[in-house]
Amino acid sequence: MSIIVLILYLIACAICGLLGRATAFGFLGHFTIALLLLPPL
């Protein structure tokens, strides 16, 4: 189960990277996803 969450997290990181890590949207998106995925771990 943790492996699946980790894979989803990596995919989310890739998407945020494509949107632009330097942009506010990319940073907020990554931060929000991190908050959503860290509790289950």
Backbone torsions as a table, in degrees:
resi	resn	phi	psi	omega
1	MET	NA	-42.7	-179.8
2	SER	-64.8	-33.6	-179.5
3	ILE	-65.0	-40.9	179.6
4	ILE	-63.2	-43.5	179.0
5	VAL	-62.4	-40.7	179.9
6	LEU	-63.2	-42.4	178.8
7	ILE	-62.6	-44.0	178.6
8	LEU	-62.3	-37.0	179.9
9	TYR	-65.9	-42.2	179.5
10	LEU	-65.0	-39.5	177.8
11	ILE	-63.8	-42.0	178.8
12	ALA	-62.3	-39.7	178.6
13	CYS	-62.8	-40.1	-180.0
14	ALA	-64.9	-42.8	179.6
15	ILE	-63.3	-45.2	179.2
16	CYS	-62.9	-35.7	178.9
17	GLY	-65.0	-39.1	179.1
18	LEU	-67.9	-34.8	179.7
19	LEU	-71.7	-23.3	179.7
20	GLY	113.8	107.1	-178.3
21	ARG	-69.3	-22.4	-178.0
22	ALA	-81.4	-17.0	-178.2
23	THR	-81.5	154.7	-179.4
24	ALA	-63.9	-39.9	-178.4
25	PHE	-63.4	-44.2	-179.7
26	GLY	-64.0	-41.8	-179.4
27	PHE	-66.9	-47.2	-179.9
28	LEU	-63.9	-38.3	179.8
29	GLY	-64.1	-44.7	179.9
30	HIS	-65.7	-41.2	-179.5
31	PHE	-63.9	-43.1	-179.9
32	THR	-64.9	-44.2	-179.9
33	ILE	-63.4	-37.8	179.3
34	ALA	-63.1	-42.2	-179.9
35	LEU	-65.7	-33.9	-178.0
36	LEU	-76.0	-30.9	-174.8
37	LEU	-97.1	-20.8	-178.7
38	LEU	-69.2	-41.3	179.8
39	PRO	-54.1	-44.1	179.9
40	PRO	-62.6	-29.2	-178.7
41	LEU	-72.6	NA	NA
